């Protein structure tokens, strides 16, 4: 039976159901066989049939008088019939088969007095080992199937997915997509992220974008970080970039998006993180480190704020929010061109790539109104807790960069935020940069790798 088990394991390694068999005559193994229906495209290629054929060739006779067949699983009706035709003296099996076993579990073909040959049957030999081999195979198979199903990232009925064709040949964005959909908070929604550089890098730059941008915003910073030997992880928030886009504006909420990011960091087991944030990347991202301070080593913060609800919003943000409310389908490419005149038309158009029509834009409509305007607003309390963390408990290094042409979250907002960041040195002032500071990001990234290496 141990010999038959070895055959079974070989079958399992080949992707077949792990069943093995041997035929013994006069105390010697004369043939061995294993399951091969998949490889042979043969429904009859059970281990027992394979070994019966091999033994018959060895003996030069289809009658196997005086032979004993050992098999790791109770034979089915087909194999039992073949064994009886072969005139085997005895059959010994390991694990029982309650679904198709024809040696007593479902039927017992060996206990038919009408037959002119009687084959003795013994079951349960090394049953535990035989059964464990089968269980391990099917458990691994189920796990692979689950993983393959997750890898397919089936689209939910209440969401849209931007076609891959929209992301072909975007200027300066050559990286392969990565996806995750098995986070509890995602509930099957597919979230896209970039993962560039060595996974074993000593530092991981976690780059979080805002509204209405996506990971494309970091295309000039990523190469600088990677060239210095670091890993860069840049997710697209749900509703943005290559991530799935729920159809309803009401799906989006501060605490839900925050929970997705918390689970994302844990799922990828990111460590020695330099958190890189801007706009909503900061409103959400600045609330993350207090949950697991041990994962974070640095903060690179650009034109953002904390949504605490206990301070008036800046006039620039109020104006932006009003514009979004009046014109919810505003032209993102035009917005990028107006604030970043150095960008090409193709680069500006790339920011519109995730949003082929208004149905894909629930997130860009919902996010402006998600900023807390009173202390009881969703996310306000956790943002105040984050402010306390940054004031008193933050032990990492911090670098601030300010785009001085930003009318929404510019110098005044950033200087106020700086007062809440323990140990934050004087900022980098970028005189020609607007709200989307990352469009001048290569210079910032070069200073960052020096700053966080010190």
BAZADREN-573666 format. One line per 10 residues: their letters; for each residue x, y, z of C-alpha. Coordinates in steps of 0.2 Angstrom, whole numbers, plus 2048, in hexadecimal, padded with zeros to 3 digits. Layout:
# residues N
a	X Y Z | ...
This chain:
# residues 454
xxxxxxxxxx	800 800 800 | 80F 80C 803 | 814 809 7F1 | 802 80D 7EB | 803 81D 7F6 | 813 822 7ED | 80A 820 7DC | 7FB 82A 7E3 | 806 838 7E8 | 80E 838 7D7
xxxxxxxxxx	7FC 839 7CF | 7F8 848 7DB | 808 851 7D5 | 803 84F 7C3 | 7F2 857 7C7 | 7E8 846 7C7 | 7DD 840 7D6 | 7EB 838 7E1 | 7E6 825 7DF | 7F4 818 7DD
xxxxxxxxxx	7F4 805 7DB | 800 7F7 7DA | 7FE 7E4 7D5 | 807 7D7 7DF | 80B 7C5 7DB | 814 7B9 7E5 | 819 7C7 7F1 | 821 7D2 7E3 | 81A 7E2 7DB | 818 7DE 7C9
xxxxxxxxxx	80F 7EE 7C3 | 80B 7FF 7CA | 7FF 80D 7C4 | 7F7 81E 7C8 | 7E8 828 7C3 | 7EA 830 7B2 | 7D9 834 7AB | 7DD 847 7A9 | 7EE 844 7A0 | 7E8 835 795
xxxxxxxxxx	7D7 83D 791 | 7D1 82C 796 | 7C2 82A 7A2 | 7C8 818 7A5 | 7D9 81C 7AA | 7D7 819 7BD | 7E6 813 7C6 | 7DE 801 7C8 | 7DB 800 7B5 | 7ED 806 7B1
xxxxxxxxxx	7F5 7FA 7BD | 7EA 7EB 7B7 | 7EF 7EF 7A5 | 802 7F0 7AA | 801 7E0 7B4 | 7F8 7D7 7A5 | 806 7DC 79A | 813 7D6 7A6 | 80B 7C5 7A8 | 806 7C3 796
xxxxxxxxxx	7F4 7BF 79B | 7E4 7C9 79F | 7E1 7BD 7AD | 7EA 7C2 7BD | 7E7 7B2 7C7 | 7F0 7B2 7D8 | 7F3 7C5 7D7 | 7EF 7D2 7E4 | 7EB 7E4 7E0 | 7EE 7F2 7ED
xxxxxxxxxx	7E6 803 7EA | 7E5 812 7F5 | 7D2 816 7F2 | 7C3 80A 7F2 | 7C1 805 7DF | 7B2 80B 7D5 | 7A6 800 7CC | 7B0 801 7BC | 7C0 7FC 7C4 | 7B8 7EF 7CF
xxxxxxxxxx	7B0 7E7 7BF | 7C1 7E6 7B7 | 7C9 7DE 7C7 | 7BC 7D1 7C6 | 7BF 7CD 7B4 | 7D2 7CC 7B7 | 7CE 7BF 7C4 | 7D9 7C7 7D2 | 7DB 7BD 7E1 | 7D9 7CC 7ED
xxxxxxxxxx	7D7 7DF 7ED | 7DD 7EA 7FB | 7D8 7FC 7FC | 7DC 80B 808 | 7CF 818 80A | 7BD 815 807 | 7B3 81F 7FA | 7A1 823 800 | 79C 82B 7EF | 7A2 81E 7E2
xxxxxxxxxx	7A9 80F 7EC | 7A4 7FE 7E5 | 7AC 7F3 7F2 | 79F 7F7 800 | 79D 809 802 | 790 80C 7F4 | 78E 7FA 7ED | 798 7EB 7EF | 79C 7E2 7DE | 7A8 7D6 7E7
xxxxxxxxxx	79A 7CF 7F1 | 78F 7C8 7E3 | 78D 7B5 7E4 | 786 7B4 7D3 | 798 7B8 7CC | 7A3 7A9 7C7 | 7B2 7B1 7CF | 7B4 7B7 7E0 | 7C1 7C4 7E5 | 7C5 7C7 7F7
xxxxxxxxxx	7C5 7D9 7FD | 7CE 7E2 80B | 7CB 7F4 80F | 7D2 801 81B | 7E5 7FD 819 | 7EF 80D 81C | 7DD 816 81B | 7E3 825 824 | 7F2 829 819 | 7E8 825 809
xxxxxxxxxx	7DA 830 80F | 7E6 83E 814 | 7EE 83E 802 | 7DD 840 7FA | 7D7 84E 806 | 7E7 858 804 | 7E5 857 7F1 | 7D3 85D 7F1 | 7D7 86B 7FE | 7E5 871 7F3
xxxxxxxxxx	7DA 870 7E4 | 7CC 87A 7EC | 7D8 887 7F2 | 7DF 889 7E0 | 7CE 88A 7D9 | 7CA 898 7E6 | 7DA 8A1 7E2 | 7D6 8A0 7CF | 7C4 8A6 7D2 | 7CB 8B5 7DC
xxxxxxxxxx	7D8 8B8 7CE | 7CA 8B9 7C2 | 7C3 8C8 7CC | 7B1 8C6 7C6 | 7A9 8D6 7C4 | 79A 8DA 7D0 | 789 8DE 7C9 | 78A 8EF 7D2 | 79A 8F5 7CB | 7A3 8F9 7BB
xxxxxxxxxx	7B4 8F5 7B5 | 7BE 900 7A9 | 7C3 8F6 79A | 7D6 8F2 799 | 7D6 8FA 788 | 7D4 90B 790 | 7E5 909 799 | 7F0 904 789 | 7FF 90F 785 | 7FD 91C 793
xxxxxxxxxx	80C 927 793 | 818 923 7A1 | 80E 915 7A8 | 816 905 7A3 | 813 8FA 7B3 | 809 8EA 7B3 | 7F8 8EA 7BD | 7F6 8E1 7CD | 7E5 8DD 7D5 | 7DD 8D8 7E5
xxxxxxxxxx	7CA 8D4 7E8 | 7CA 8C9 7F8 | 7CC 8D6 805 | 7BC 8D5 810 | 7B8 8E8 80E | 7B9 8E6 7FB | 7AC 8D8 7FB | 7B2 8D2 7EA | 7B5 8E3 7E2 | 7C6 8E3 7D8
xxxxxxxxxx	7D3 8EF 7DE | 7E2 8F4 7D3 | 7F3 8F8 7D9 | 805 8FA 7D3 | 812 8F0 7DB | 823 8F5 7D4 | 835 8F1 7DA | 83B 8E3 7E5 | 82F 8DC 7F2 | 83E 8D9 7FD
xxxxxxxxxx	843 8EC 7FD | 847 8F4 80E | 83A 902 80B | 829 902 802 | 822 912 7FC | 80F 911 7FE | 808 91E 7F2 | 7F6 923 7F4 | 7ED 92E 7E7 | 7DE 93A 7E9
xxxxxxxxxx	7CF 93F 7DF | 7CD 93F 7D0 | 7DE 938 7CD | 7E5 926 7CE | 7F6 91D 7CF | 7FB 925 7BE | 7FE 934 7C9 | 80E 92C 7D0 | 816 927 7BF | 824 933 7C1
xxxxxxxxxx	828 92F 7D3 | 828 91C 7D2 | 837 91A 7C7 | 841 925 7D3 | 83C 91A 7E2 | 840 90A 7D9 | 850 910 7D2 | 856 912 7E4 | 851 900 7E8 | 841 903 7F0
xxxxxxxxxx	830 8FB 7ED | 821 905 7E8 | 80F 900 7EB | 802 90C 7E4 | 7EF 906 7E5 | 7E1 90E 7DC | 7D3 912 7E8 | 7C2 909 7E4 | 7BA 914 7D7 | 7CA 91A 7CF
xxxxxxxxxx	7D7 914 7C3 | 7D6 902 7BE | 7CC 8FD 7CE | 7BA 8F8 7CD | 7AE 907 7CD | 79D 904 7D7 | 78F 90B 7CE | 787 915 7DC | 78F 925 7E4 | 788 91F 7F5
xxxxxxxxxx	794 910 7F5 | 7A2 91B 7F9 | 7A6 920 80B | 7B5 926 815 | 7B6 918 821 | 7B3 90B 814 | 7C1 911 809 | 7CC 912 818 | 7C8 900 81D | 7CD 8FA 80B
xxxxxxxxxx	7DE 903 80D | 7E1 8FB 81E | 7DD 8EA 818 | 7E7 8ED 808 | 7F7 8F1 813 | 7F4 8E2 81E | 7F1 8D6 80F | 801 8DB 806 | 80A 8DB 817 | 812 8EC 813
xxxxxxxxxx	820 8F1 81F | 82D 8FF 820 | 820 90A 817 | 823 91B 812 | 811 922 810 | 810 92D 801 | 7FF 937 801 | 7F7 946 7F8 | 7E5 94C 7F8 | 7D9 93D 7FC
xxxxxxxxxx	7E8 932 7FE | 7EC 93D 80D | 7DA 93E 814 | 7D9 92B 814 | 7EC 927 815 | 7F0 932 824 | 7E4 927 82F | 7ED 917 82B | 7FD 917 835 | 7F6 919 846
xxxxxxxxxx	7EE 907 844 | 7FF 8FF 841 | 80D 90B 845 | 81A 8FD 843 | 816 8FC 831 | 81B 90E 82D | 82C 916 82C | 829 926 823 | 81C 933 81C | 81D 93D 80C
xxxxxxxxxx	80E 949 80C | 809 954 7FE | 7FA 960 7FD | 7ED 957 808 | 7E5 959 819 | 7DC 950 827 | 7C9 94F 826 | 7C6 952 838 | 7B5 95C 837 | 7BA 968 845
xxxxxxxxxx	7C2 975 83A | 7BB 97F 82B | 7BF 979 81A | 7CA 984 80F | 7C2 990 803 | 7CB 987 7F5 | 7C4 976 7FA | 7B2 97E 7FC | 7B3 985 7EA | 7BA 974 7E4
xxxxxxxxxx	7AB 96B 7EC | 79E 977 7E5 | 7A6 975 7D4 | 7A4 962 7D5 | 792 963 7DB | 78D 96F 7CC | 798 965 7BF | 799 953 7C5 | 7A0 94D 7B4 | 7AD 95A 7B3
xxxxxxxxxx	7BB 957 7A6 | 7CA 94F 7B0 | 7D6 951 7A1 | 7D2 963 7A0 | 7D4 965 7B3 | 7E5 95D 7B2 | 7EA 968 7A4 | 7E5 978 7AC | 7EF 974 7BC | 7FE 96C 7B3
xxxxxxxxxx	802 975 7A3 | 812 96B 7A1 | 808 95B 79E | 805 955 78C | 7F3 952 786 | 7F6 93F 787 | 7FB 940 799 | 7EC 94B 79D | 7E1 93E 794 | 7E8 930 79E
xxxxxxxxxx	7E0 937 7AD | 7CF 935 7A5 | 7D3 923 79F | 7CA 91A 7AE | 7BA 924 7AB | 7B3 920 799 | 7A2 927 79E | 798 92E 7AC | 793 91D 7B3 | 7A5 91A 7B8
xxxxxxxxxx	7A6 92A 7C2 | 79D 927 7D2 | 7AD 929 7DC | 7B2 93A 7D5 | 7A0 940 7D9 | 7A0 939 7EA | 7B1 93D 7F1 | 7AF 951 7F3 | 7A0 94F 7FE | 7A9 942 809
xxxxxxxxxx	7B5 94F 811 | 7AE 951 823 | 7A6 962 825 | 7A1 95F 837 | 7A8 955 846 | 79B 947 845 | 79E 944 832 | 7A4 932 82D | 7B7 932 82F | 7B8 942 839
xxxxxxxxxx	7BB 939 84A | 7C8 92D 843 | 7D1 93C 83A | 7D2 945 84B | 7D9 935 853 | 7E6 935 844 | 7EA 947 848 | 7EE 943 85A | 7F9 934 854 | 803 940 848
xxxxxxxxxx	805 94D 856 | 80B 942 864 | 80F 930 85E | 816 930 84D | 829 92A 84E | 82D 929 83B | 835 936 830 | 82A 943 826 | 82D 94D 816 | 820 959 810
xxxxxxxxxx	81F 960 7FF | 813 96E 7FA | 80D 973 7E9 | 80B 986 7EB | 7FF 988 7DD | 7F2 97E 7E4 | 7E1 987 7E7 | 7D9 979 7F1 | 7E6 972 7FD | 7F4 97E 7FC
xxxxxxxxxx	801 986 807 | 7F6 98C 815 | 7ED 97B 817 | 7FE 972 816 | 806 97D 823 | 7F8 97A 82F | 7FA 967 82C | 80C 968 82F | 809 96F 841 | 801 95E 844
xxxxxxxxxx	80F 953 83E | 81B 950 84B | 82D 953 846 | 828 959 834 | 837 964 82D | 834 973 822 | 82B 96E 812 | 831 96E 800 | 829 97C 7F7 | 825 979 7E5
xxxxxxxxxx	821 98A 7DE | 81A 984 7CD | 811 974 7D3 | 7FE 974 7D6 | 7F2 968 7DF | 7F9 959 7D6 | 80B 95B 7DD | 810 94A 7D7 | 810 951 7C5 | 821 959 7CB
xxxxxxxxxx	824 949 7D5 | 835 943 7CF | 83E 951 7D8 | 834 94E 7E8 | 838 93B 7E6 | 84B 93E 7E5 | 84B 948 7F4 | 840 93C 7FD | 84C 92D 7FA | 85A 937 802
xxxx	84F 93D 810 | 848 92C 815 | 859 924 814 | 861 930 820
